[in-house]
Amino acid sequence: AQVVNIFWLAARNNKGIVILVNKWDLVDKKTNTIKLIEEQIRKEIEPFIDVPIVFISSLTKQRIFKAIETAMLVYKNRKQNIITRKFNNSLLPIINKNPPPAYKGKYVKIKFCTQLPSSYPQFAFFCNLPQYIKDPYKRFLENKIREIYDFTGAPIRIFFRKK
């Protein structure tokens, strides 16, 4: 619970996240040890599915540089900018195929989307009825953005605005 609270704090402050698992030299290495421990960690931090996990050992200096490389990758992902035309061309067909659910018989139509200029990934979706878009659809769009573009470890903010 405390770990998840720390993750929420980092996400609220728009910080990138990398998990380092230390004392790796003390773990008995069997065939699926990394996989099992990684699954257990991912289950514990459930809403944060796209966080890199690096197993290190400070004593034997094992994977120390990999940890730094991963942190640099997350930093690069935070600074990544996507050209608006490219972003619209990749996301609007998905949105048209899976539109937001209707609310009280009114259909929400997303016309246009763009990345906002900031130090971390923020996206604005322009639509006719932004107040009717709920969190599950917002999470769907976030997952699609993460799937298409590599934003591993970086927080993503999504805003819906009236066209």
C-alpha positions, 0 to 999 in steps of 0.5 A: 500500500505504501509503495502504491502511495509513493507511485501515486505521488510521483504520478501526481507530480508528473515524474517518471518512474523506474523500479530498481530491485536491489540485493539481486545477488542474494536471490536463488536464480532458477529458470523463471525467478525474474519473471515470477518476481516481476509478475508479483511486483506488477500485481502489487503496483496494479494501476501502474502497468507500464513501469520498467523494473531493473534487478540490480546488485550494489555489492557486485555492481550487477546491472548498475549501468542498465539502471542508469540507461533505463532512467535515461530512457524514461527521461527521453520518453517524458520529453518525446514530442509527437507531430500532430498530423502523425498523432491524428493519423494514428489515433483517430482511426482507433477512436472512430473504430472504438468511439466513446460510449453514448451518454443519455442518447448523445454521442461524443465525437472526437474531431482532433487530437494534439500533444500540448507543449510541456515537460511531460506528455500531455494530450488534448482531445477536442470533441463536441461533449467533453463532459460526457467522457468517463475515466475508463475511456480515458484509460483506453486512450492512454493505453493506446497511446502507450501501445503506439508510442513508447512512453514507458515509465512516463506519466501521461495526462489526457484532457478533453476540450470543447471544439 
